[in-house]
Every structure is written in C-alpha cells, then in structure tokens.
Amino acid sequence: MTPSRTDFHMTGTTRRPEFMLILGSSLTVIAILAIVTFLLIREHANAMQSATRSATNIVQLIDADVLRNVELYDLSLQGLIAAAQRDDLKQVSPEIRHLVLFDRSSTARFKGDLLLLDRYGNVIADSSLVEPKPGNFADRDYFLAHAFNSDTGMFISRPFKPRCECSDSNQWRISFSRRISSPAGDFLGVAVASMRLAYFDELFNSLNIGTDSTLNVLDKDGIMLAQKPMLENDSIGKNYGSRPNVIRIMREGSGSFSSVSSMDQRERLYTFSRVGNLPLTVSVALSMDEVFAAWKRTAYVISGATGVLCIGLMWLTLLLCRELRLRQHAESELAQLAATDSLTGVANRRTLDQVLQREWARAQRSGKPMSVLMIDADHFKAFNDRHGHQRGDDALRILAKVINENIRRPGDLAARYGGEEFSTVLPETDTAGALRIAENIRTAVERLPPFENDESPMTVSIGLSTSTGHPAQSLENLLYTADKALYQAKRAGRNRVISAQA
C-alpha cells in the first residue's frame, strides 16, 4: 500500500458524489429550461391565435358595415332605375318627377350625388338638383363597363375625385352603378351613386388596432380604396395588385398569414376577408411587435427569473461540491493522521497491524511468500544522550526516509514499530529479495554523514523473517522470528542483517 494508491482511491471516492451532484443539478436545470421553453412557445402560439381571432372579429365588423351600406346604395340604384322606366313620369312636372325618381334614395352621411345618365353618358337626372347641370360621364370606367357588358351587375368604380368646383372636390370617392336596359336588352343608360371614402376613415377610427397596425380595403384588382393609417403618400387609388402579399390575399379570398410588408418592411400578421359577393377585400395588418409585445414582456421576466434560478442552483451546487471537497480533504487528513506516525511520516503501529493481517491472509490464499523486516537504530539511547531528544527525532525522520526510499513497490509498507524500531512488510517477496532490500537499507543508513561531534555514522540492525505460505505457519510466529533475528544481529555486533526462517 503506497500513498499513490490511497490517494487514487480517495480521489475517486471524492469525485463520485461531486459528479452525481453536478449531474443531478445539470439535469434539473435542463428540465427547468425545457419546461419554461415549452411554456413560452405555447404562449407565443396563444398570442398569435388571440391576435388572429381579434383581427378576424375586426374584419367581420368591417365586412358587415360595408355590406350593409353597399346594400343601401344598391337599393337606391334599383329604385332609381325602376322609377326611370315608368312612362307616366314623362307627363308630370319636373318637381314631381324628381321626387319620384329619388324617393328611395339613401340619405347616408357619406353619400354623394345620385345620377341618371342616358346612353351617351349625359346627365338626365341629379338627386341634388331638380334641373340637373349639364355633364357627360361617358369616359368613366363604370359607364364603359355597363355600355359594353350587359351582365356586369352592380359595378364598383375605382377611386376618383369629382370634377365639380365644390367644397369636397378634393375628397376621394367611389361609385356604385347599375345598367339601365330596355325590355329587349338594349343599353339605355346608367344609374350611378357616389360615396365619399371618408366613410372608411370614420369606420376605421371606431376600431382600435394599435398604433403600428393598418386597416386596408382593396378592390378586385388590388387598388387601394382605404387605408388607416397611411403607410405611403397618395396610396388611395394606387394599384398594389403586383405585390406578393396582395397577390396572396386576392388568390385566397380569406384567411390569415404572417409576412413582411412591402410598404414599410415590417413583419405583420395579415387577416383578410372578401366582403360578401362584392369585389372588395378588407384586410387587417397587425404589427408583430404589437402582437407579441405582452408576450415579450412576460418572456423577459420569466427568462430572467429562470436564469437567476438556474444560476443560483448551479452556484449552490458548486458551493456544496466545494464543501464536499473540503470535508473529504479533512476526512482524508484525519485518515492520514490516524494511519501515519506523526513524527516520521511513515505508517503507525495501527496501520502496520491492519496491513499485516490483510497481507498474511492473502499470502495464505495464494501460497506466495511474505517477508517482514524489523529495523532498529543502533545505540540510539546513547545518541539521544549526546544530542538531545530534538536531534534524536531528526535522526528518526531521516531513518524513516531512507527506509521508504528503498521500498518502492505499491504493496510494500514501512511503519514505525515503536521507539527507534521500524518494520517493513514485503508481500510476495522471498528471502533473497528481502535480503537485498534489507542490505540496501543498511548500506544507505551507513552512508549517511555523521551527526555533529560524532566520529562514526548512524547504523541499523535488521532482522528478517520470511513465510513460505505454508498453512501451518502463523503471523505471530513470523513476527516473533523477525524480532528474534533482530536481537541476534544486535548481539552479533550490530550494523548487519540476520535472516531467519519462520
């Protein structure tokens, strides 16, 4: 048993609890991080679903309001067409004819003029005047659409500004129109009603979608009819039909997706829907920053708290590992003190007895030889009288060092037997091998320089005994024989090695 074997065993014993503790803490931290990550991912998905539901509700509200208003305009147009086709109106006064023509027209706040145009685009009736002002609208898209297509139905025009010199001439409008046909299907004219796009501004202002989100109304070609707030100057009337997001909206009709806006390069959540059977699409583009603002705040707090918790857990684990190391070191030192002679640093009598018992039992099982050396400093009492106990202790320490230096195998042990007497245990060593070791020790001690005022160096006498592993032999007999050989060496003149068979 050498210090290296003992240290290795103790180091392995020390590191295993530390490894298990660190492993357990690491797995706990990984589990905490996994749970928190799962919860944050789930809350992220919930935030997206909540935003989509909210945007869908807004789109549905806008759809319902726009559809109701368009139906009112359509009723007004149908009423105007029905009245215009009455033959009896030709004989009445202009005032009566005006009342009958526009009796069913809507009085909505954002409604513009309701006009009746003939087949050439000339105004023949105006809801705002009994005697209409001269005007021709044959170049308008709605007139051309009805003139050359009998199946157009109600047509919604592109945004335009009125030609008149009136107070609201700078306000954008769209028109709703229907074809007037004869019983034979010939084109007779167009009934048209305009609506100020300020209607959408008022509708959008009543809805809260955040500061960085937008509401949009597009026609079937991707032309912007309304946007709140404006992301680009003069976006009303502008064609966005070639942009990827608008292409997808027009293709799918209704739904939701996230993408980067081509207007401000910001990621948005687009939720959109077609307005009934009308060629209009309403979309809500929510800013992702606003969608996930609350989630981000929660994520920062939870992540920070989780980080502090995990760091604290690992810090406490490291502190505990440090305490375990200190405790193991203290226990190691106590074990070392309990097994070591405090003066010389070699094994003490208690350790010697334990090793003798263990090695003897192993030798008996294996049948291999085992040798014991009993080493005694010659004339040590006289040495103490000459130099004092302090120098005597120094001499014992030097002697122990010389003995240790000459037994180098892992299983060999040097111990202080008592006083100035030492013993070595040499497992699996026969008499010849033990004699070589003993002679090396004796020679090394003899070569030490003499202590002060001494003419001759310190010497030792060594008694050697070897067991052959025979079952009839005993440990007590082995020790007795070695001790007996030691005294024989002393009586023979000291500074020599005597071997005896156990």
PyMOL commands that set and color helices and strands:
alter all, ss='L'
color gray80, all
select helices_A, chain A and resi 3-84+87-91+94-101+141-147+198-205+244-252+288-291+293-339+349-366+380-405+431-446+475-491
alter helices_A, ss='H'
color red, helices_A
select strands_A, chain A and resi 111-118+123-126+155-156+173-181+187-196+214-219+224-228+255-260+267-274+280-287+370-377+413-418+421-427+460-467+497-501
alter strands_A, ss='S'
color yellow, strands_A
deselect
rebuild
show_as cartoon
